[in-house]
């Protein structure tokens, strides 16, 4: 079903296919030896034209746990793009060496372009402010594991909703599930783009709201998806400094939240979640990071025709 496919955005997978991936990821979590060594002889290439810790390392950990090998680079300066090589030529070349490619690129649309030249499965690990499909799979698996279901939830997104590709990808994916409600919490300058609200949510009849005040809505939420204000997306340092600490989640604010709330964050965290909340049972962001490895193991195995 998955073999020789590309994953550029979450919409490339049906809900049924995502459920199968989640089932496989949960099986891997329950049975640590399941699929061990199943990718022996397979090679993963990680092409990261933009810094990453969790995504790159979780993909590499996933492939190593499956028995495969990894090669690649973690910054563009160590690749031939620094010499002027085109993305198309890089992808064509790496396709000769690897069985699957994972790529992150700061330019929107780069993953779609790369998929047109890849002769092996290509997985988008983030393209500018567009998509981050494997983070979305991670988020959905975490919600399913901790809430038991993805449908019928009220999900709040807080922070940088304008530039946050993880927010855009997750909102688009959640809009495909029944009885979902979304609340967007941000300064006006960092509000969610109209292509999400007007182009997707309104068309699908998904109820949503927008506010700049976290305290007024936190009590309504089943999931709170916190994000950092991303310095690398700003053209103006003064705007970044003015907005970077707009929302800081702490014990006082969490006092108004439900006991069943789960706090998610794609990480890295800067100031937006106080470390005093790390021991709160509702804080799920480090569990989320671990589920990311399981879902990427399931994804790699499936795309290589093994899972």
Secondary structure, DSSP 8 states (H G I E B T S, - for coil): --TT--BSSGGGS-HHHHHHHHHHHHHHHH-TTTTTTTTTT-EEEEEESS--SHHHHHHHHHHHHTT-EEEEESSGGGSGGGGT--HHHHHHHHTTT-SEEEEEESSTTHHHHHHTT-SSEEEEEEETTS--HHHHHHHHHHHHHHHS-STT-EEEEES--SS-HHHHHHHHHHTTSTT-EEEEE--GGG---HHHIIIIIIHHT-EEEEES-STTTGGG-SEEEE----GGG-S-HHHHHHHTTS--B-HHHHTTS-TT-EEEE-S--SSSB-GGGTTSTTB-HHHHHHHHHHHHHHHHHHHTT--
